[in-house]
Amino acid sequence: MSDAPRIAPRLLFWGTAITQLVGWGCLFTPFQLMVAPMEAELGWSRVLISGAFTCGLLISGLVAVPAGRWQDRHGPRSMMTGGALLGAALLVCWSFVSHPVAFVAIWVLLGAAHATCLWGPAMAVVVAEARDVTRSITAITLITGFTGTIFIPLVEALIGLFGWRDALLVLAVIQTGSAVLTGYMLRHAGPPKRLAESAPTVSLLRRLRDPVFLGLAFCFAAHAFIGTGLGAHLVLLLRERGWPEATVLLLAAAHGPGQVAARLVLFTLGRGVAMRHVGRFALLLLPIGMALFALAPNNLALTIAFIIAWAVADGLLTILRAAGVAEIMGRDGFGATSGALSAFAVLPRTAAPLALALVWDAAGGYGPVPWLLLAIALFAMTSFYAASRPRSPHHIPLR
C-alpha cells in the first residue's frame, strides 16, 4: 500500500480538531453543569447521578479494545460516524429522562459512544494518516484545549435560557452536525494496513515486568483520576466556596486557555525538546497547583494560580501520553504498551467522579477533596520521576 495519506492534511487537521472539540463539548462537558438542575428537579442524589457518569466511563474503557480492533479491520468511518450519531441520539434521550435506571442506561450507552468516536479512535486516524504525528497531535490539542472555554459558558447559557432538558436538545443538534463532518472527513479512510503490516511482535509480559512501564502506568492512572474527578466536580467545588457564579464559570473555563498556552509553547519549541523533561516539569507543577488549591480555599488569587498550574500540567501530560511513552520506552512494542497503559487507567478514571461524590457526601462538603488530589498528584510525580530516570540501552529513544 502507498504511504500517501488518504485524507487531505487540512481536512484531517480541521476535521479532527472540530469534531473532537464538539464531541467532548457535547458528550462530556455538560455533565457537571447538569448535576445541580437535575438534583433540583428530580430529587436524585449527587452520588446516584455521579454513579451513572462513572458507569459510562467504565464502559468507555471496556469498549475501547473491541472498538480499536474493529477500526483496524474495517476502517474508522462507519464506527466513528455511528458513534457520533449515537451520542446525539442519547442526548435527546437524556433530555426526556425521568427514572434513575433509564439515566444509568443512557450513560452506559454514552460510554460506548465515547469509545467509538472520541479521542482514541481519532488519534488512531491521525497516526495512520499524518506525516508528522507528534506535531499533528499537538496542533489538534491546541484547538481542543478550548473545549471547556467554549462549552462551559455555552451550556450554562442554554440551561439559563431553555432549562436543562431543552439545552440537551440543542447540544444534540450540534453533535449531529459533528457526526456529519466526521463521515465526510473519513469518506476515503480505510483500515490502517500500513501500521498493521509494520507493527513489531510485542511481548506484553516483558513490559509488565518492567519498572519503567509500571512507573508510567501509575503516573497516567493518577493523572486520569485527577482529570476525570475535576472534570465532573470542579464547577461544583468552586461554587461551594461561595464566589459569584460568573467567577466560578470564568475560573472553570480558564482551564482551556491554560492548556492551549502550554501546548503552543511546546509546539513552538519543536522536536528539540526531550519529552521526559517536559513530563518532569508537568509532574512537578501538578502537586504545586493542588497544594495551592488545598491550602487557601477562600483565596481567589491562589485559586487562579491553581487553575493555571493544573491547566498547564494537564495540557502537557496529554502530549506526554502520546509522545513521551515512545521516547522513554522505545517504539518496539509501542501499540501493546500504549494499550496496557490505557487499561491501567480505566478504573481510576471511572472511579474518580463517584469517589469524589462519596467524599463530598461523607464530609458534608468538598473540604477534603483538594487534599486527596494533592496526595494523588504527589504519587503521580514520584512514579514518573522514577520511570524517567536514564535506563539501560533496551529503552530505545524516539526517532
For each residue, the residues with C-beta under 8 A, 3 or more apart:
1: 193 194 197
2:
3: 194
4:
5: 8 9 12 129 130 131
6: 129 188 189 190
7: 11 12 15 125 129 185 186 188 189
8: 5 11 12
9: 5 12 13 130 131
10: 13 14
11: 7 8 14 15 185
12: 5 7 8 9 15 16 125 126 129 130 136 185
13: 9 10 16 17 136 139 140
14: 10 11 17 18
15: 7 11 12 18 19 181 182 184 185
16: 12 13 19 20 122 125 126 140 185
17: 13 14 20 21 139 140 143 144
18: 14 15 21 22 143 178 181
19: 15 16 22 23 84 117 122 178 181 182 185
20: 16 17 23 24 118 119 122 140 143 144
21: 17 18 24 25 143 144 146 147 150
22: 18 19 25 26 174 175 177 178
23: 19 20 26 27 28 84 87 117 118 175 178
24: 20 21 27 28 29 118 119 144 147 151
25: 21 22 28 29 30 147 150 151 154 174
26: 22 23 29 30 87 88 91 151 171 172 174 175 178
27: 23 24 30 87 91 110 113 114 118 175
28: 23 24 25 31 114 118 231
29: 24 25 26 32 33 147 148 151 152 155 231
30: 25 26 27 33 34 151 155 167 168 171
31: 28 34 35 53 232
32: 29 35 231 232 233 234 235 236
33: 29 30 36 152 155 156 159 235
34: 30 31 37 38 159 164 168
35: 31 32 38 39 46 49 50 236
36: 33 39 40 236
37: 34 40 41 159 163 164
38: 34 35 41 42 44 49 164
39: 35 36 42 43 44 45 46 49
40: 36 37
41: 37 38 164
42: 38 39 98
43: 39
44: 38 39 48 49 100 103
45: 39 48 49 361
46: 35 39 49 50 357 360 361
47: 50 51 354 357 358 361
48: 44 45 51 52 100
49: 35 38 39 44 45 46 52 53 103 357
50: 35 46 47 53 54 232 353 354 356 357
51: 47 48 54 55 104 354 357
52: 48 49 55 56 100 103 104 106 107
53: 31 49 50 56 57 107 232 353 354
54: 50 51 57 58 350 351 352 353 354
55: 51 52 58 59 104 107 108 111 350
56: 52 53 59 60 107 108 110 111 114
57: 53 54 60 61 111 114 228 349 350 353
58: 54 55 61 62 111 346 347 350
59: 55 56 62 63 108 109 111 112 115
60: 56 57 63 64 111 112 114 115 350
61: 57 58 64 115 342 343 345 346 347 349 350
62: 58 59 65 115 346
63: 59 60 66 67 111 112 115 116
64: 60 61 67 68 115 120 342
65: 62 68 69 339 343
66: 63 69 70
67: 63 64 70 71 79 115 116 120 121
68: 64 65 71 72 120 121 124 339
69: 65 66 72 73
70: 66 67 73 74 79
71: 67 68 74 75 76 79 121 124 191 192
72: 68 69 191 192 196
73: 69 70 191
74: 70 71 78 79 191
75: 71 78 186 189 190 191 192
76: 71 79 80 121 124 125 186 189
77: 80 81 182 183 186 187 189
78: 74 75 81 82
79: 67 70 71 74 76 82 83 116 117 121
80: 76 77 83 84 116 117 121 122 125 182 186
81: 77 78 84 85 117 179 182 183 186
82: 78 79 85 86 116 117
83: 79 80 86 87 112 113 114 115 116 117 118 121
84: 19 23 80 81 87 88 113 117 175 178 179 182
85: 81 82 88 89 176 179
86: 82 83 89 90 109 112 113 116 117
87: 23 26 27 83 84 90 91 110 113 114 117 175 179
88: 26 84 85 91 92 172 173 175 176 179
89: 85 86 92 93 172
90: 86 87 93 94 106 109 110 113
91: 26 27 87 88 94 95 168 169 171 172 175
92: 88 89 95 96 168 169 172
93: 89 90 96 97 102 106
94: 90 91 97 103 106 168
95: 91 92 165 166 168 169 172
96: 92 93 165
97: 93 94 102 103 106
98: 42 102
99: 102 103
100: 44 48 52 103 104
101: 104 105
102: 93 97 98 99 105 106
103: 44 49 52 94 97 99 100 106 107
104: 51 52 55 100 101 107 108
105: 101 102 108 109
106: 52 90 93 94 97 102 103 109 110
107: 52 53 55 56 103 104 110 111
108: 55 56 59 104 105 111 112
109: 59 86 90 105 106 112 113
110: 27 56 87 90 106 107 113 114
111: 55 56 57 58 59 60 63 107 108 114 115
112: 59 60 63 83 86 108 109 115 116
113: 27 83 84 86 87 90 109 110 116 117 118
114: 27 28 56 57 60 83 87 110 111 117 118
115: 59 60 61 62 63 64 67 83 111 112 118 120 121
116: 63 67 79 80 82 83 86 112 113 121
117: 19 23 79 80 81 82 83 84 86 87 113 114 121 122 179 182
118: 20 23 24 27 28 83 113 114 115 121 122
119: 20 24 122 123
120: 64 67 68 115 123 124 342
121: 67 68 71 76 79 80 83 115 116 117 118 124 125
122: 16 19 20 80 117 118 119 125 126
123: 119 120 126 127 137 322
124: 68 71 76 120 121 127 128 192
125: 7 12 16 76 80 121 122 128 129 186 189
126: 12 16 122 123 129 130 133 136 137 140
127: 123 124 130 133 192 195
128: 124 125 189 192 194 195
129: 5 6 7 12 125 126 189
130: 5 9 12 126 127 133 136 137
131: 5 9 136
132: 135 136
133: 126 127 130 136 137
134: 137 138 271 319 322 323
135: 132 138 139 267 270 271
136: 12 13 126 130 131 132 133 139 140
137: 123 126 130 133 134 140 141 319 322 323
138: 134 135 141 142 263 266 267 319
139: 13 17 135 136 142 143 267
140: 13 16 17 20 126 136 137 143 144
141: 137 138 144 145 259 260 263 315 318 319
142: 138 139 145 260 263 264 267
143: 17 18 20 21 139 140 146
144: 17 20 21 24 140 141 147
145: 141 142 149 256 257 259 260 263 315
146: 21 143 149 150 256 257 260
147: 21 24 25 29 144 150 151 256
148: 29 151 152 252 253 255 256
149: 145 146 152 153 253 254 255 256 257
150: 21 25 146 147 153 154 256
151: 24 25 26 29 30 147 148 154 155
152: 29 33 148 149 155 156 235 249 252 253
153: 149 150 156 157 249 253
154: 25 150 151 157 158
155: 29 30 33 151 152 158 159 167 171
156: 33 152 153 159 160 249
157: 153 154 160 161
158: 154 155 161 162 166 167 170 171
159: 33 34 37 155 156 162 163 164 167
160: 156 157
161: 157 158 167
162: 158 159 165 166 167 170
163: 37 159 166 167
164: 34 37 38 41 159 167 168
165: 95 96 162 168 169
166: 95 158 162 163 169 170
167: 30 155 158 159 161 162 163 164 170 171
168: 30 34 91 92 94 95 164 165 171 172
169: 91 92 95 165 166 172 173
170: 158 162 166 167 173 174
171: 26 30 91 155 158 167 168 174 175
172: 26 88 89 91 92 95 168 169 175 176
173: 88 169 170 176 177
174: 22 25 26 170 171 177 178
175: 22 23 26 27 84 87 88 91 171 172 178 179
176: 85 88 172 173 179 180
177: 22 173 174 180 181
178: 18 19 22 23 26 84 174 175 181 182
179: 81 84 85 87 88 117 175 176 182 183
180: 176 177 183 184
181: 15 18 19 177 178 184 185
182: 15 19 77 80 81 84 117 178 179 185 186
183: 77 81 179 180 186 187
184: 15 180 181 187
185: 7 11 12 15 16 19 181 182 189
186: 7 75 76 77 80 81 125 182 183 189
187: 77 183 184
188: 6 7
189: 6 7 75 76 77 125 128 129 185 186
190: 6 75 193
191: 71 72 73 74 75 196
192: 71 72 75 124 127 128 195 196
193: 1 190 196 197
194: 1 3 128 197 198
195: 127 128 192 198 199 335
196: 72 191 192 193 199
197: 1 193 194
198: 194 195
199: 195 196 202 335
200: 331 332 333
201: 333
202: 199 207 332 333 335 336 337
203: 206 207 333
204: 207 208 333 336 337 340
205: 208 209
206: 203 209 210 333
207: 202 203 204 210 213 329 333 336 337 340
208: 204 205 213 214 340
209: 205 206
210: 206 207 213 214 329
211: 214 215 386 387
212: 215 216 328 329 387 391 395
213: 207 208 210 216 217 329 337 340 341 387
214: 208 210 211 217 218 387
215: 211 212 218 219 383 384 386 387 388
216: 212 213 219 220 325 328 329 341 383 384 387
217: 213 214 220 221 340 341 344 345
218: 214 215 221 222 344 379 380 383
219: 215 216 222 223 283 380 381 383 384 387
220: 216 217 223 224 317 321 341 344 345
221: 217 218 224 225 344 345 347 348 349
222: 218 219 225 226 348 376 377 379 380 383
223: 219 220 226 227 286 314 317 345 380
224: 220 221 227 228 345 348 349 352
225: 221 222 228 229 348 349 351 352 355 376
226: 222 223 229 230 286 290 352 373 376 377 380
227: 223 224 230 231 314 349 352
228: 57 224 225 231 232 349 350 352 353
229: 225 226 232 233 352 353 355 356 369 373
230: 226 227 233 234 237 310 373
231: 28 29 32 227 228 234 353
232: 31 32 50 53 228 229 352 353 356 357
233: 32 229 230 236 237 353 356 357 360 366 369
234: 32 230 231 237 238 252 255
235: 32 33 152 238 239 248 249 252
236: 32 35 36 233 239 240 366
237: 230 233 234 240 241 366 369
238: 234 235 241 243 247 248 251 252 303
239: 235 236 243 245 248
240: 236 237 365 366
241: 237 238 297 298 303
242: 298
243: 238 239 247 248 251 300
244: 247 248
245: 239 248 249
246: 249 250
247: 238 243 244 250 251 300
248: 235 238 239 243 244 245 251 252
249: 152 153 156 235 245 246 252 253
250: 246 247 253 254
251: 238 243 247 248 254 303 304 307
252: 148 152 234 235 238 248 249 255
253: 148 149 152 153 249 250 256
254: 149 250 251 257 258 304 307 308 311
255: 148 149 234 252 258 259 307 310 311 314
256: 145 146 147 148 149 150 253 259 260 311
257: 145 146 149 254 260 261 311
258: 254 255 261 262 307 308 310 311 312 314 315
259: 141 145 255 256 262 263 311 312 314 315 318
260: 141 142 145 146 256 257 263 264 315
261: 257 258 264 265 311 312 315
262: 258 259 265 266 311 312 313 315 316
263: 138 141 142 145 259 260 266 267 315 316 318 319
264: 142 260 261 267 268
265: 261 262 268 269
266: 138 262 263 269 273 278 316 319
267: 135 138 139 142 263 264 270
268: 264 265
269: 265 266 272 273
270: 135 267 273
271: 134 135
272: 269
273: 266 269 270 277 278
274: 277 278 327
275: 278 279 319 320 323 324 327 328 398
276: 279 280 324 327 328 388
277: 273 274 280 281
278: 266 273 274 275 281 282 316 319 320 324
279: 275 276 282 283 316 317 320 324 384 388
280: 276 277 283 284 384 385 388
281: 277 278 284 285 316
282: 278 279 285 286 312 313 316 317 320
283: 219 279 280 286 287 313 317 380 381 384 385
284: 280 281 287 288 381
285: 281 282 288 289 309 312 313
286: 223 226 282 283 289 290 309 310 313 317 377 380 381
287: 283 284 290 291 374 377 378 380 381
288: 284 285 291 292 309
289: 285 286 292 293 305 306 307 308 309 310 313 377
290: 226 286 287 293 294 306 310 370 373 374 377
291: 287 288 294 295 374
292: 288 289 295 296 302 303 305 306 309
293: 289 290 296 297 302 303 306 310 370 373 374
294: 290 291 297 370 371 373 374
295: 291 292 302
296: 292 293 299 302 303
297: 241 293 294 367 370
298: 241 242
299: 296 302 303
300: 243 247 303 304
301: 304 305
302: 292 293 295 296 299 305 306
303: 238 241 251 292 293 296 299 300 306 307
304: 251 254 300 301 307 308
305: 289 292 301 302 308 309
306: 289 290 292 293 302 303 309 310
307: 251 254 255 258 289 303 304 310 311
308: 254 258 289 304 305 311 312
309: 285 286 288 289 292 305 306 312 313
310: 230 255 258 286 289 290 293 306 307 313 314
311: 254 255 256 257 258 259 261 262 307 308 314 315
312: 258 259 261 262 282 285 308 309 315 316
313: 262 282 283 285 286 289 309 310 316 317
314: 223 227 255 258 259 310 311 317 318
315: 141 145 258 259 260 261 262 263 311 312 318 319
316: 262 263 266 278 279 281 282 312 313 319 320
317: 220 223 279 282 283 286 313 314 320 321
318: 141 259 263 314 315 321 322
319: 134 137 138 141 263 266 275 278 315 316 322 323 324
320: 275 278 279 282 316 317 323 324 325
321: 220 317 318 324 325 341
322: 123 134 137 318 319 325
323: 134 137 275 319 320 326 327 398
324: 275 276 278 279 319 320 321 327 328
325: 216 320 321 322 328 329 334 337 338 341
326: 323 329 330 331 334 398
327: 274 275 276 323 324 397 398
328: 212 216 275 276 324 325 387 388 395
329: 207 210 212 213 216 325 326 334 337 395 396
330: 326 334 394 395 396 397 398
331: 200 326 334 396 398 399
332: 200 202 396
333: 200 201 202 203 204 206 207 336 337
334: 325 326 329 330 331 337 338
335: 195 199 202 338 339
336: 202 204 207 333 339 340
337: 202 204 207 213 325 329 333 334 340 341
338: 325 334 335 341 342
339: 65 68 335 336 342 343
340: 204 207 208 213 217 336 337 343 344
341: 213 216 217 220 321 325 337 338 344 345
342: 61 64 120 338 339 345 346
343: 61 65 339 340 346
344: 217 218 220 221 340 341
345: 61 217 220 221 223 224 341 342 348 349
346: 58 61 62 342 343 349 350
347: 58 61 221 350 351
348: 221 222 224 225 345 351 352
349: 57 61 221 224 225 227 228 345 346 352
350: 54 55 57 58 60 61 228 346 347 353 354
351: 54 225 347 348 354 355
352: 54 224 225 226 227 228 229 232 348 349 355 356
353: 50 53 54 57 228 229 231 232 233 350 356 357
354: 47 50 51 53 54 350 351 357 358
355: 225 229 351 352 358 359
356: 50 229 232 233 352 353 359 360 366 369 372
357: 46 47 49 50 51 232 233 353 354 360 361
358: 47 354 355 361 362
359: 355 356 362 363 366 368 369 372
360: 46 233 356 357 363 364 365 366 369
361: 45 46 47 357 358 364
362: 358 359
363: 359 360 366 367 368
364: 360 361
365: 240 360
366: 233 236 237 240 356 359 360 363 369 370
367: 297 363 370
368: 359 363 371 372
369: 229 233 237 356 359 360 366 372 373
370: 290 293 294 297 366 367 373 374
371: 294 368 374 375
372: 356 359 368 369 375 376
373: 226 229 230 290 293 294 369 370 376 377
374: 287 290 291 293 294 370 371 377 378
375: 371 372 378 379
376: 222 225 226 372 373 379 380
377: 222 226 286 287 289 290 373 374 380 381
378: 287 374 375 381 382
379: 218 222 375 376 382 383
380: 218 219 222 223 226 283 286 287 376 377 383 384
381: 219 283 284 286 287 377 378 384 385
382: 378 379 385 386
383: 215 216 218 219 222 379 380 386 387
384: 215 216 219 279 280 283 380 381 387 388
385: 280 283 381 382 388 389
386: 211 215 382 383 389
387: 211 212 213 214 215 216 219 328 383 384
388: 215 276 279 280 328 384 385
389: 385 386
390:
391: 212 394 395
392: 395
393: 396
394: 330 391
395: 212 328 329 330 391 392
396: 329 330 331 332 393 399
397: 327 330
398: 275 323 326 327 330 331
399: 331 396
